[in-house]
Amino acid sequence: MILFLLAYLGGVLTIVSPCILPVIPFVLARADRPFLRNGLPMLVGMALAFAVVATLASVAGGWVVSANQYGRIAALALLAVFGMTLLFPPLADRLMRPLVAVGARLSQSADHAAEDSILAPLLLGIATGFLWAPCAGPVLGLILTGAALQGASLKTSLLLLTYAAGAATSLALALLVGGRLFAIMKRSIGAGEWIRRGLGAAVLAAVVAITFGLDTGFLTNLSVGSTTALEQGLLDKLHPRDNSAAMTGASPSMTRTKSADEKPPGENEPLPIQGQLPSLDGATEWLNTKPLTADDLRGKVVLIDFWTYSCINCLRAIPYVRAWAEKYKDHGLVVIGVHAPEFAFERNVDNVKKALSTLKIEYPVAIDNDYRIWRAFDNEYWPAHYFIDAQGRIRHHHFGEGEYDESEKVIQQLLAEAGDKNLPTGIVSVNGSGAEAASDKADVKSPETYIGYDRADHFVSPGGLVQDQSHVYAIGPMQLNDWSLVGDWTVGDERAQLNAAGGSIAYHFHARDLHLVLGPSAGGSPVRFVVTIDGRSPGAAHGVDSDAEGQGVVTMQRLYQLVRDPGAVMDHTFEIRFLDPGVQAYAFTFG
């Protein structure tokens, strides 16, 4: 909601830009005419012109993130020119002459149109939009730059529409208050020009950041938690959640236990109808397939798997999902993974593509960066499995890990209902390795632990967490599930970033496996690390992402398995020391 408010206010404030002055006299000349036949068509025309300019800018901005090589260079050059025009108004005047000429010609046409025709105010509105577009550059440009980094979406379109509505509101005010507003605007020119230049410098800084790869580092790691929390708070008031059974403090929950009234289906027991398969149109992109719709899936049994690639619970369920997809692909089963990110870096589709390759996922995956499919299912958990019959009806669901035999029996039952007479028998046998191996649930006494201050708990470094500032931390006295930072770190809402080489993180845990979600430096440079357990090299207890000496390298944003203890599970003090600066640390998980 805050983003939409800022977009609206940004649109309203474009009226203080100096290059709008030539347009206002045309607007005021019609201020005494009926609004429905003059003011309203003019506002519609202006919105149409904004839509054209914004669409072109959106396409150009999209190149910055998605284009390769020459397209990317061209897009960066275009944005750099855009930033220069904000810093140097004479350059803007030269480049915008074609738009101004179009606007002036349209204004003349409007002036000669019939008095009782709505064509005149419509043309005037279009002219106003073209003339106003250069002035709208600073705020609109920043909105489009942020939108390009997250990809085209309904939210982007709504932000642009909100921005246009703000601009239209300020124009409507000009119609209502006339000359008084015009005089105020003249006095506002100086301040507006300095703001314009400041925003131009910000755009150029963004271009430099993207040029050096920060669009896949720092920029794509900007937390989305604050706005998501505000929006989710409103949703929770309208539709309260039952999180009493949640296993972790994540929001949305990473997984949960099964409540008392949920029972696995018995052999051949009728499965109730739990609703219809919602629309899948909310996907921002599809991987391993063309876009799929509910109509495309009619006649097929469908398994929807909500997951995200750094979620340990999801990783441990994927071997079963993968095995079911392979076993029943010729018998009418379609598996669709819906990738709904928890951390901001999981919105980066290139990261997801790498994860699909590593995890050997070949079934269709819908990228749900805007959580539209998530909300259509009213889902709250990772992983979550929804079983849909051949008629498009949801017949069963399961949240979290476990009960894989019962889930496969549901698949077999739905395929039999669909008419398959040659179903494979038996239950798949899965032996996951690395992070995919099943958890030793009976002996896990350490919970998922977040490092960013939004959800941090049990932090014991002296002085506590310092938010969003560089701070030198020291290890504190640790009991079970306590943790500390050591060295110079900056702790943000969802992660901590190391500012100087030699810093470390320590955790007193009780589990067979220890994982840590990590990312390299903002520029993508690898970060070397060394792991110790109780002050010694891990030896045989090392994880798949470290060796017996505890050495490893952070190369991309993902979950790293750092400890797998083959012996008796007991309390240990884990420490990971980073030999290079810049590492980003998000969350511990255990198994």
C-alpha positions in Angstrom: 0.0 0.0 0.0 2.9 2.4 0.7 4.2 1.9 -2.8 0.9 2.8 -4.3 0.6 5.9 -2.1 4.1 7.1 -3.1 3.3 6.5 -6.8 0.1 8.5 -6.4 1.8 11.4 -4.6 4.6 11.3 -7.2 2.0 11.8 -9.9 0.4 14.7 -8.1 3.8 16.4 -7.6 4.7 16.4 -11.3 2.6 19.6 -11.6 5.5 21.6 -10.0 7.8 20.7 -12.9 8.8 23.8 -15.0 8.1 22.3 -18.4 4.4 21.9 -17.6 4.0 25.7 -17.6 3.4 25.9 -21.4 0.5 23.4 -21.0 -1.3 25.0 -18.1 -2.7 28.0 -20.1 -4.4 25.6 -22.5 -5.9 23.8 -19.5 -7.1 27.0 -17.8 -8.6 28.3 -20.9 -11.2 25.6 -20.6 -11.7 25.7 -16.8 -15.1 27.3 -17.1 -16.6 24.6 -19.3 -18.6 21.5 -18.2 -16.4 18.9 -16.6 -18.0 15.8 -18.2 -17.6 17.1 -21.8 -14.3 18.9 -21.3 -12.4 18.1 -18.2 -13.0 14.3 -18.2 -12.1 13.7 -21.8 -9.0 15.7 -21.3 -8.0 13.6 -18.3 -8.7 10.4 -20.3 -6.5 11.7 -23.2 -3.7 12.5 -20.8 -3.8 9.0 -19.2 -3.6 7.4 -22.7 -0.5 9.4 -23.5 1.0 8.4 -20.2 0.3 4.8 -20.9 2.2 5.0 -24.3 5.2 6.7 -22.7 5.2 4.4 -19.7 4.9 1.2 -21.8 7.9 2.3 -23.9 9.9 3.0 -20.8 8.8 -0.3 -19.2 10.0 -2.2 -22.2 13.3 -0.4 -22.1 13.7 -1.0 -18.4 12.9 -4.6 -18.8 15.9 -5.0 -21.1 18.2 -4.1 -18.2 17.3 -7.2 -16.3 16.3 -9.7 -19.0 18.3 -8.8 -22.1 21.6 -10.4 -22.8 24.8 -8.7 -24.0 23.9 -6.1 -26.7 20.3 -5.6 -25.6 21.4 -5.1 -22.0 24.1 -2.5 -23.1 21.6 -0.6 -25.2 19.1 -0.5 -22.3 21.7 0.7 -19.8 22.8 3.4 -22.3 19.1 4.5 -22.6 18.7 4.7 -18.9 22.0 6.6 -18.6 20.8 9.2 -21.1 17.5 9.4 -19.2 19.5 10.2 -16.0 21.6 12.8 -17.8 18.5 14.6 -19.0 17.3 15.0 -15.4 20.7 16.4 -14.3 21.0 18.8 -17.3 17.7 20.4 -18.4 19.1 21.8 -21.7 19.9 18.3 -22.8 16.3 17.2 -21.9 15.0 20.1 -24.0 16.9 18.9 -27.0 15.9 15.3 -26.7 12.3 16.0 -25.9 11.7 18.4 -28.8 10.0 15.7 -30.9 7.5 15.0 -28.0 7.0 18.7 -27.5 6.4 19.2 -31.2 3.8 16.4 -31.2 2.1 17.9 -28.1 2.1 21.4 -29.7 0.5 20.2 -32.9 -2.1 18.3 -31.0 -2.8 21.4 -28.9 -3.4 23.4 -32.1 -5.7 20.7 -33.4 -7.7 20.9 -30.2 -7.9 24.6 -30.4 -9.5 24.4 -33.9 -11.9 21.5 -33.1 -15.6 22.1 -32.8 -16.7 23.8 -29.6 -19.3 21.1 -28.8 -17.1 18.1 -29.6 -15.3 16.0 -27.0 -12.5 15.7 -29.6 -11.0 19.0 -28.6 -10.5 18.2 -24.9 -9.4 14.6 -25.7 -6.7 15.9 -28.1 -5.7 18.5 -25.5 -5.4 15.7 -22.9 -3.2 13.6 -25.2 -1.0 16.7 -25.9 -0.8 17.3 -22.1 0.4 13.8 -21.6 3.1 14.1 -24.2 4.3 17.4 -22.8 4.0 16.2 -19.2 5.9 13.0 -19.8 9.4 14.6 -19.7 8.5 16.3 -16.4 7.2 13.0 -15.0 10.6 11.4 -15.6 12.1 11.4 -12.1 9.5 9.6 -10.1 8.1 7.6 -13.0 11.6 6.6 -14.0 12.4 5.3 -10.6 9.1 3.4 -10.4 9.9 1.8 -13.8 13.4 0.9 -12.8 12.2 -0.9 -9.7 9.5 -2.6 -11.7 12.0 -3.8 -14.3 14.1 -5.5 -11.6 11.1 -7.5 -10.4 9.7 -8.2 -13.8 6.5 -7.1 -15.6 3.4 -7.8 -13.5 -0.1 -6.7 -12.7 1.4 -4.8 -9.7 3.6 -2.8 -12.1 0.6 -1.9 -14.3 -1.4 -0.8 -11.2 1.5 1.3 -10.0 1.7 3.1 -13.4 -2.1 3.5 -13.4 -1.9 5.0 -9.8 0.9 7.3 -10.9 -1.3 8.5 -13.9 -4.2 9.0 -11.5 -2.1 11.3 -9.3 -1.0 13.3 -12.3 -4.7 13.5 -13.4 -5.7 14.7 -10.0 -3.2 17.6 -10.1 -4.5 18.5 -13.5 -8.1 18.4 -12.2 -6.9 20.8 -9.4 -5.6 23.1 -12.0 -9.0 23.1 -13.6 -10.7 23.9 -10.3 -8.5 26.5 -8.8 -7.1 28.0 -12.0 -4.8 31.0 -11.7 -4.0 30.6 -8.0 -2.3 27.3 -8.6 -0.4 28.6 -11.6 1.1 31.3 -9.4 2.1 28.8 -6.7 3.7 26.6 -9.3 6.0 29.4 -10.5 7.3 29.9 -6.9 8.0 26.1 -6.7 10.2 25.9 -9.7 13.5 26.3 -7.9 12.9 23.5 -5.4 11.5 21.3 -8.0 14.6 21.7 -10.2 16.9 20.6 -7.4 14.7 17.6 -6.6 14.8 16.7 -10.3 18.6 16.8 -10.5 18.9 14.8 -7.3 16.7 12.1 -8.8 18.7 12.2 -12.0 21.8 11.4 -10.0 20.0 8.5 -8.3 19.0 7.1 -11.7 22.7 7.3 -12.9 23.8 5.6 -9.7 21.3 2.8 -10.4 22.7 2.4 -13.9 26.2 2.1 -12.5 25.0 -0.5 -9.9 23.3 -2.6 -12.6 26.4 -2.3 -14.9 28.5 -3.9 -12.2 26.1 -6.7 -11.6 24.3 -5.4 -8.5 20.9 -6.1 -10.1 21.5 -9.7 -9.3 23.2 -8.9 -6.0 22.3 -5.9 -3.8 19.3 -4.7 -5.7 17.6 -8.1 -6.1 18.3 -8.6 -2.4 16.4 -5.5 -1.3 13.9 -6.9 1.3 10.3 -7.0 0.3 9.3 -7.9 3.8 8.1 -4.5 5.0 5.5 -3.9 2.4 4.5 -7.6 2.3 4.0 -7.5 6.1 1.7 -4.5 5.8 -0.4 -6.0 3.1 -0.5 -9.4 4.8 -1.6 -7.7 8.1 -4.6 -6.3 6.3 -5.3 -9.8 4.8 -5.0 -11.4 8.2 -7.6 -9.0 9.6 -10.0 -9.9 6.8 -9.2 -13.6 6.9 -7.4 -14.6 10.2 -5.0 -17.5 10.0 -4.6 -20.4 12.2 -0.9 -20.6 12.9 -1.3 -22.5 16.2 0.2 -25.7 14.6 3.1 -23.9 12.8 6.5 -25.5 13.4 8.5 -22.4 12.7 8.2 -18.6 13.2 8.3 -18.0 9.4 5.6 -15.9 7.9 4.2 -17.4 5.8 4.9 -20.6 7.6 7.6 -22.9 6.2 5.7 -26.0 7.3 3.4 -27.2 10.0 2.3 -30.3 11.7 -1.0 -32.0 10.9 -3.9 -30.9 13.1 -6.0 -33.4 15.0 -9.0 -33.3 12.6 -6.8 -34.0 9.5 -6.5 -37.7 8.8 -4.7 -39.4 5.9 -7.2 -41.1 3.5 -7.7 -44.8 3.9 -7.2 -47.4 1.2 -9.9 -46.6 -1.5 -11.7 -44.3 0.9 -13.7 -41.6 -1.0 -11.9 -38.3 -1.2 -14.0 -35.2 -0.5 -14.3 -32.3 -2.9 -12.4 -29.4 -1.4 -12.9 -26.9 -4.2 -12.0 -26.1 -7.8 -8.5 -25.7 -9.2 -7.9 -21.9 -9.1 -6.5 -20.0 -12.0 -2.8 -20.3 -12.7 -2.7 -17.0 -14.6 -0.9 -15.3 -11.8 2.4 -16.9 -12.8 5.0 -14.2 -13.9 6.9 -16.8 -15.9 6.8 -20.6 -16.6 9.9 -22.8 -16.7 10.1 -26.2 -18.5 6.8 -25.6 -20.3 4.6 -23.2 -22.1 2.1 -21.4 -19.8 -0.6 -23.8 -18.5 -4.2 -23.0 -17.7 -6.9 -24.9 -15.8 -8.5 -25.7 -19.2 -5.2 -27.2 -20.4 -5.1 -29.5 -17.4 -8.7 -30.8 -17.7 -8.7 -34.6 -18.0 -5.4 -34.8 -16.1 -4.7 -35.6 -12.5 -2.6 -32.6 -11.2 -0.3 -32.3 -8.2 0.5 -28.7 -7.3 3.7 -28.4 -5.1 4.3 -25.0 -3.5 8.0 -24.6 -2.8 10.9 -22.3 -2.7 14.5 -23.3 -3.5 16.2 -22.3 -0.2 13.6 -24.0 2.0 15.0 -27.2 3.6 11.5 -28.7 4.1 10.8 -28.2 0.4 14.2 -29.7 -0.6 13.5 -32.9 1.5 10.1 -33.3 -0.2 11.3 -32.8 -3.8 12.8 -36.3 -4.3 9.3 -37.7 -3.8 7.6 -35.2 -6.0 10.3 -35.9 -8.7 9.8 -39.6 -8.4 6.0 -39.3 -8.7 6.3 -37.1 -11.8 8.5 -39.7 -13.4 6.5 -42.8 -12.4 3.1 -41.5 -13.4 3.9 -39.1 -16.3 2.5 -41.7 -18.9 -0.6 -42.4 -16.8 -2.2 -38.9 -16.7 -0.3 -37.2 -13.9 0.9 -33.6 -14.3 3.1 -32.2 -11.6 3.4 -28.4 -11.3 5.9 -26.8 -9.0 4.8 -23.3 -7.9 7.9 -21.4 -6.8 6.8 -18.8 -4.3 9.8 -16.9 -2.9 10.5 -16.4 0.8 13.6 -14.2 0.4 14.0 -11.4 -2.1 16.9 -13.2 -3.9 14.5 -16.1 -4.7 12.6 -13.7 -7.0 15.6 -13.8 -9.4 14.5 -16.3 -12.1 18.1 -17.0 -13.0 18.6 -18.3 -9.5 15.6 -20.5 -9.8 16.8 -21.9 -13.1 20.1 -22.9 -11.6 18.2 -24.6 -8.7 16.1 -26.6 -11.2 19.2 -27.8 -12.9 20.9 -28.8 -9.6 17.7 -30.5 -8.3 17.1 -32.2 -11.7 13.5 -30.8 -11.8 12.1 -31.4 -15.3 8.4 -31.0 -14.6 6.7 -27.6 -15.2 7.4 -24.8 -12.7 5.3 -21.6 -12.4 7.2 -18.6 -11.0 4.8 -17.0 -8.5 6.8 -13.9 -7.6 3.6 -11.9 -6.9 2.0 -14.7 -4.8 -1.1 -14.6 -6.9 -1.3 -18.4 -7.2 -0.4 -18.7 -3.5 -3.4 -16.5 -2.6 -5.7 -18.1 -5.1 -5.2 -21.4 -3.2 -5.4 -19.5 0.1 -2.1 -21.3 0.9 0.1 -20.6 3.9 2.9 -23.1 3.9 6.0 -24.4 2.2 5.9 -27.1 1.1 2.2 -27.6 0.4 0.8 -30.3 -1.9 -2.7 -30.0 -3.5 -4.1 -33.0 -5.4 -6.6 -32.2 -8.2 -8.7 -34.8 -10.1 -9.3 -35.1 -13.8 -12.4 -32.8 -13.5 -10.4 -30.0 -12.0 -11.5 -30.4 -8.4 -9.2 -30.3 -5.4 -9.6 -33.6 -3.6 -6.8 -33.7 -1.0 -4.0 -31.5 0.4 -1.0 -32.0 2.6 1.2 -29.4 4.3 4.8 -30.0 5.3 7.0 -33.0 5.0 6.1 -36.7 5.6 3.2 -39.0 4.8 4.6 -39.6 1.3 3.0 -43.1 1.1 -0.4 -41.7 1.7 0.1 -38.9 -0.8 1.1 -41.4 -3.5 -2.0 -43.5 -2.7 -4.1 -40.4 -3.3 -2.4 -40.0 -6.7 -3.1 -43.6 -7.6 -6.7 -43.3 -6.5 -7.3 -40.2 -8.6 -5.6 -41.8 -11.6 -7.9 -44.8 -11.2 -10.9 -42.6 -11.0 -9.8 -41.0 -14.3 -9.9 -44.4 -16.0 -6.3 -45.6 -16.0 -6.4 -49.4 -16.0 -2.6 -50.1 -16.1 -1.4 -48.1 -13.1 2.1 -49.1 -11.7 1.8 -50.8 -8.3 3.7 -50.2 -5.1 5.2 -47.1 -3.5 8.3 -45.2 -4.7 11.4 -45.8 -2.7 13.4 -42.6 -2.2 16.9 -42.2 -0.7 17.6 -38.5 -0.7 21.2 -37.3 -0.4 22.8 -34.1 0.8 20.2 -31.5 1.8 17.4 -33.8 0.3 18.0 -36.5 2.9 15.1 -37.0 5.4 15.4 -35.2 8.7 16.2 -37.1 11.9 13.1 -35.6 13.4 13.3 -37.5 16.7 16.5 -35.8 17.7 16.2 -32.2 16.3 16.0 -29.7 19.2 17.1 -26.6 17.3 14.5 -24.5 15.4 14.7 -22.6 12.2 16.5 -19.3 13.1 16.5 -16.1 11.1 19.4 -13.7 11.1 17.7 -10.5 9.9 16.3 -8.4 12.7 12.7 -8.8 11.5 12.5 -12.4 12.8 15.7 -12.8 14.8 15.5 -14.7 18.1 18.0 -16.0 20.7 20.8 -13.5 19.6 23.3 -13.1 22.5 26.1 -10.9 21.2 26.7 -8.2 23.8 24.6 -5.1 23.0 22.1 -6.9 20.8 21.4 -6.4 17.1 22.0 -2.9 15.7 19.6 -2.3 12.8 20.9 -1.2 9.4 24.2 0.1 10.6 27.8 -1.2 10.5 28.6 -2.6 13.9 31.4 -4.7 15.4 30.0 -7.7 17.3 31.6 -10.1 19.8 30.6 -13.6 20.8 28.3 -13.9 23.8 27.7 -16.7 26.3 25.6 -19.3 24.5 23.2 -21.9 25.7 21.2 -24.2 23.5 19.9 -22.4 20.4 21.7 -19.2 21.2 23.8 -17.5 18.4 26.2 -14.7 18.0 27.8 -12.6 15.3 31.5 -11.8 15.5 33.2 -9.0 13.5 31.9 -6.0 11.5 28.4 -6.7 10.2 25.4 -4.7 9.0 22.2 -6.4 10.0 19.1 -5.7 7.8 15.5 -6.9 8.1 16.1 -10.3 6.4 19.8 -10.8 6.4 23.2 -9.8 7.8 26.1 -8.7 5.6 29.7 -8.9 6.5 31.7 -5.7 6.0 35.2 -6.9 6.7 37.0 -10.3 6.2 37.4 -12.5 9.3 33.9 -12.2 10.7 32.0 -15.2 11.8 28.7 -16.6 13.1 28.4 -19.0 16.0 25.4 -21.2 17.0 24.9 -23.7 19.9 22.7 -26.4 18.4 21.4 -29.9 18.8 20.7 -31.7 15.5 22.3 -34.1 13.0 22.3 -31.6 10.2 23.0 -27.8 10.2 22.2 -25.7 7.1 22.7 -22.0 6.5 21.2 -19.9 3.7 24.0 -17.8 2.4 24.8 -15.5 -0.6 28.1 -14.1 -2.0 29.0 -10.4 -2.0 26.6 -7.9 -3.6 28.8 -7.9 -6.7 28.7 -11.7 -6.9 32.3 -12.3 -5.8 32.8 -15.7 -4.1 33.4 -15.8 -0.4 35.6 -18.5 1.2 34.7 -19.9 4.6 36.0 -22.3 7.3 33.6 -24.3 9.6 34.5 -25.6 13.0 32.5 -27.8 15.5 33.4 -27.2 19.1 36.6 -25.4 18.0 37.8 -28.3 15.7 37.6 -29.2 12.1 34.4 -31.2 11.4 36.1 -34.2 9.9 33.5 -36.9 9.1 30.7 -34.5 10.3 31.2 -32.1 7.5 28.2 -31.3 5.2 28.1 -31.6 1.4 29.1 -27.9 1.0 32.3 -28.2 3.1 35.1 -30.6 3.3 36.7 -32.5 6.3 38.8 -29.4 7.1 35.6 -27.3 7.1 36.5 -25.4 4.0 34.0 -24.2 1.4 33.0 -21.3 -0.9 29.8 -19.3 -1.1 29.2 -18.9 -4.9 25.4 -18.2 -5.1 22.4 -17.5 -3.0 21.1 -20.8 -1.7 21.0 -23.2 1.2 24.4 -24.6 2.2 24.6 -27.9 4.2 27.6 -27.4 6.6 27.2 -30.2 9.1 26.0 -33.8 8.9 27.1 -35.7 12.0 27.3 -39.5 11.4 27.6 -40.1 15.2 25.3 -39.7 18.1 23.5 -36.4 18.1 24.4 -34.1 20.9 24.8 -30.4 21.7 27.6 -28.7 19.7 28.9 -25.2 19.1 29.1 -24.5 15.4 31.1 -21.6 14.0 31.6 -20.4 10.4 34.4 -17.9 9.7 34.5 -16.0 6.4 37.8 -15.3 4.9 36.4 -12.7 2.5 34.0 -9.7 3.1 30.6 -9.3 1.6 28.8 -12.6 2.5 25.1 -12.4 3.2 23.6 -14.7 5.8 19.8 -15.3 6.0 18.7 -18.3 8.1 19.7 -21.5 9.9 17.8 -24.7 9.4 18.3 -28.1 11.0 17.5 -31.8 10.3 
